[in-house]
């Protein structure tokens, strides 16, 4: 077998045969040293790029294994050795194999796992190589910055600070925007009968620990028996999270942390935050919005200790390979992760729980299965840096949303047809340290550029925005990410005993690129819903759907994201369209006061403030309304108007009937009735935005 390595990527294809199935043939037999070395290299590359190449599935002794053999390195204590690659092709016919061809630039039409008796989901695409994102040589500036700050790499979700992490993020973005046909293999299964488990049964199993640990601690404190499963370590990243103090206090109200622990995690506090839009002269200053920088390391560690002290169980370095739902419980098949010494943990026993909470973020395989491989409706792309060397006197306030240019034209920059926005916050790591983000809202069109290209624009535009020379800065961390959003959010459960929470459910605002604030806002609602569902044994998918209800204020935000993005195809809007729209919006909200301005900028939309703002915009800029309508289109506006009417209905119902429902719920002797009424009240309160705490 030939191998051709380029950077951190590997090209693999069968050059003359259309590939239908690509899979490992695995055995316990010893292979030659050269084969072991080849597969060891492939293992490393697949761990970082298998998302771009598609799902590569193992076969063991011609039968499908539950554990993923690529998670271990051949030659380690418990490792599996690899027999030569086989490729199933269309010409060869079903049930016949042919040896794989040499490793070179791929001409793959499909990449998928082996045939499975369970139904799979596909979406159609133009043949194009997704793996390009993983092998393009990095531009000099980006490569230099990543090499310089690799030593600062920390753990936790979103902590990627290396070339490998950037390529993995770009591969994920390439997969999102691809039109290729992708096979979605089931990760969760519904089984008939009972699992037969009578001991070691947990009330709740939470998959995904970085944000899941906060929900786990809250549930454990409320009397549930909880296990937390994390494929790496439960640890926060080095880069600070920005949040408001009122949102952070939810951790205290839910019993996750004490006030002293919370204050210890606050690295920096600042005020005000600025909103400014290019070419309009509009500048708005807001107090107490995203004005705290908190240490994820301290927060996550404190929450983990609180969880363990309350009797919770943490399983770190334990990967989830599948979930099976039975009539009496759910079984989590684990053991594909790595132990601290890097070897495979193949002896882990399956976990049994009454309820499984999927907190694995937007990349969750369960959430992707429930969404049936659907492309995201929108994506927020983010790049940035944490750097040292800013003037201390100018580093005492923050930028919440700022533009310093109009829409990028067809021939402008490395990523055309986008409107770039900026955020910047003082960092707690030093008086001259500042975190700067450049972000944009886009559709998942195949023609969109990569994160690497966006970083090139960042290096050119950031000095203009901050008024500083890049050579005067010391880059501590390079930041990047892509955050998909779906109109059908929050995601409804597709299976009994299985509920998506946090980013996995899409509960965050389409305008936000962080799930921590959304999780804190919904933490009390979710933990109460889970406790009451277990008490009432309401764990069917229909009953769990009540805990993940339709929220009209969340759905209404979709029009705002649509208005702040530029379609990849079709007629370009006027170059100043987005700046003028936002400037008018903020001018009206500023005139209406903090009761309108602050909730909206904390991703909480309410009917009365929204109506006043829209009415004020019509009065302030009446001639801009036809331009706005022509750019947004009739269909999106009609869809939004339905959510707007639902927002009005939810507001009226919550104000007038919630007192009576609370009374009935409190006095009811039926646990099922209390659960259902409680979820109706939650939906009305959170769906109308009246849960907001100033």
Rosetta blueprint (number, residue, H / E / L):
1 X L
2 X L
3 X L
4 X L
5 X E
6 X E
7 X L
8 X L
9 X E
10 X E
11 X L
12 X L
13 X L
14 X L
15 X L
16 X L
17 X L
18 X L
19 X E
20 X E
21 X E
22 X E
23 X E
24 X E
25 X E
26 X E
27 X E
28 X L
29 X L
30 X L
31 X L
32 X L
33 X H
34 X H
35 X H
36 X H
37 X H
38 X H
39 X H
40 X H
41 X H
42 X H
43 X H
44 X H
45 X H
46 X H
47 X H
48 X H
49 X H
50 X H
51 X H
52 X H
53 X H
54 X L
55 X L
56 X L
57 X E
58 X E
59 X E
60 X E
61 X L
62 X L
63 X E
64 X E
65 X L
66 X L
67 X L
68 X L
69 X H
70 X H
71 X H
72 X L
73 X L
74 X L
75 X L
76 X L
77 X L
78 X L
79 X L
80 X L
81 X E
82 X E
83 X L
84 X L
85 X L
86 X E
87 X E
88 X E
89 X E
90 X L
91 X L
92 X L
93 X L
94 X L
95 X L
96 X L
97 X L
98 X E
99 X E
100 X L
101 X L
102 X L
103 X L
104 X L
105 X L
106 X L
107 X L
108 X L
109 X L
110 X L
111 X E
112 X L
113 X L
114 X L
115 X L
116 X L
117 X L
118 X L
119 X L
120 X L
121 X E
122 X E
123 X E
124 X L
125 X L
126 X L
127 X L
128 X L
129 X L
130 X L
131 X L
132 X H
133 X H
134 X H
135 X H
136 X L
137 X L
138 X L
139 X L
140 X H
141 X H
142 X H
143 X H
144 X H
145 X H
146 X H
147 X H
148 X H
149 X H
150 X H
151 X H
152 X H
153 X L
154 X L
155 X L
156 X L
157 X L
158 X L
159 X L
160 X L
161 X L
162 X L
163 X H
164 X H
165 X H
166 X H
167 X H
168 X H
169 X H
170 X H
171 X H
172 X H
173 X H
174 X H
175 X H
176 X H
177 X H
178 X L
179 X L
180 X L
181 X L
182 X E
183 X E
184 X E
185 X L
186 X L
187 X L
188 X E
189 X E
190 X E
191 X L
192 X L
193 X L
194 X L
195 X L
196 X L
197 X L
198 X L
199 X L
200 X L
201 X E
202 X E
203 X E
204 X E
205 X E
206 X E
207 X E
208 X L
209 X L
210 X L
211 X L
212 X H
213 X H
214 X H
215 X H
216 X H
217 X H
218 X H
219 X H
220 X H
221 X H
222 X L
223 X L
224 X L
225 X L
226 X E
227 X E
228 X E
229 X E
230 X L
231 X L
232 X L
233 X L
234 X L
235 X L
236 X L
237 X L
238 X L
239 X L
240 X L
241 X E
242 X E
243 X E
244 X L
245 X H
246 X H
247 X H
248 X H
249 X L
250 X H
251 X H
252 X H
253 X H
254 X L
255 X L
256 X L
257 X L
258 X L
259 X H
260 X H
261 X H
262 X H
263 X H
264 X H
265 X H
266 X E
267 X E
268 X E
269 X E
270 X L
271 X L
272 X L
273 X E
274 X E
275 X E
276 X E
277 X L
278 X L
279 X L
280 X L
281 X L
282 X L
283 X E
284 X E
285 X E
286 X E
287 X L
288 X L
289 X L
290 X L
291 X L
292 X E
293 X E
294 X E
295 X L
296 X H
297 X H
298 X H
299 X H
300 X H
301 X H
302 X H
303 X H
304 X H
305 X H
306 X H
307 X H
308 X H
309 X H
310 X L
311 X L
312 X L
313 X E
314 X E
315 X E
316 X L
317 X L
318 X L
319 X L
320 X E
321 X E
322 X E
323 X E
324 X E
325 X E
326 X L
327 X L
328 X L
329 X L
330 X E
331 X E
332 X E
333 X E
334 X E
335 X L
336 X L
337 X L
338 X E
339 X L
340 X L
341 X L
342 X L
343 X L
344 X E
345 X L
346 X L
347 X L
348 X L
349 X L
350 X L
351 X E
352 X E
353 X E
354 X E
355 X E
356 X E
357 X E
358 X E
359 X L
360 X L
361 X H
362 X H
363 X H
364 X L
365 X H
366 X H
367 X H
368 X H
369 X H
370 X H
371 X L
372 X L
373 X L
374 X L
375 X L
376 X L
377 X L
378 X E
379 X E
380 X E
381 X E
382 X E
383 X E
384 X E
385 X E
386 X E
387 X E
388 X E
389 X L
390 X L
391 X L
392 X H
393 X H
394 X H
395 X L
396 X L
397 X L
398 X E
399 X E
400 X E
401 X E
402 X E
403 X L
404 X L
405 X L
406 X L
407 X L
408 X L
409 X L
410 X L
411 X L
412 X L
413 X L
414 X L
415 X L
416 X L
417 X L
418 X L
419 X L
420 X L
421 X E
422 X E
423 X E
424 X E
425 X E
426 X E
427 X L
428 X L
429 X L
430 X L
431 X L
432 X L
433 X E
434 X E
435 X E
436 X E
437 X E
438 X E
439 X E
440 X E
441 X E
442 X E
443 X L
444 X L
445 X L
446 X L
447 X L
448 X L
449 X L
450 X L
451 X H
452 X H
453 X H
454 X H
455 X H
456 X H
457 X H
458 X H
459 X H
460 X H
461 X H
462 X H
463 X H
464 X H
465 X H
466 X H
467 X L
468 X L
469 X L
470 X H
471 X H
472 X H
473 X L
474 X E
475 X E
476 X E
477 X E
478 X E
479 X E
480 X E
481 X E
482 X E
483 X E
484 X E
485 X E
486 X L
487 X L
488 X L
489 X L
490 X L
491 X L
492 X L
493 X L
494 X L
495 X L
496 X L
497 X L
498 X E
499 X E
500 X E
501 X L
502 X H
503 X H
504 X H
505 X H
506 X L
507 X L
508 X L
509 X L
510 X L
511 X L
512 X L
513 X L
514 X L
515 X L
516 X H
517 X H
518 X H
519 X H
520 X H
521 X H
522 X H
523 X H
524 X H
525 X H
526 X H
527 X H
528 X H
529 X H
530 X H
531 X H
532 X H
533 X H
534 X H
535 X H
536 X H
537 X L
538 X L
539 X L
540 X L
541 X H
542 X H
543 X H
544 X H
545 X H
546 X H
547 X H
548 X L
549 X L
550 X L
551 X L
552 X H
553 X H
554 X H
555 X H
556 X H
557 X L
558 X H
559 X H
560 X H
561 X H
562 X H
563 X H
564 X L
565 X L
566 X L
567 X L
568 X L
569 X L
570 X L
571 X L
572 X L
573 X L
574 X L
575 X L
576 X L
577 X H
578 X H
579 X H
580 X H
581 X H
582 X H
583 X H
584 X H
585 X H
586 X H
587 X H
588 X H
589 X H
590 X H
591 X H
592 X H
593 X L
594 X H
595 X H
596 X H
597 X H
598 X H
599 X H
600 X H
601 X L
602 X L
603 X L
604 X L
605 X L
606 X L
607 X H
608 X H
609 X H
610 X H
611 X H
612 X H
613 X H
614 X H
615 X H
616 X H
617 X H
618 X H
619 X H
620 X H
621 X L
622 X H
623 X H
624 X H
625 X H
626 X H
627 X H
628 X H
629 X H
630 X H
631 X H
632 X H
633 X L
634 X H
635 X H
636 X H
637 X H
638 X H
639 X H
640 X H
641 X H
642 X H
643 X H
644 X H
645 X H
646 X H
647 X H
648 X H
649 X H
650 X H
651 X H
652 X H
653 X H
654 X H
655 X H
656 X H
657 X H
658 X H
659 X H
660 X H
661 X H
662 X H
663 X H
664 X H
665 X H
666 X H
667 X H
668 X L
669 X L
670 X L
671 X H
672 X H
673 X H
674 X H
675 X H
676 X H
677 X H
678 X H
679 X H
680 X H
681 X H
682 X H
683 X H
684 X H
685 X H
686 X H
687 X H
688 X L
689 X L
690 X L
691 X L
692 X L
693 X L
694 X L
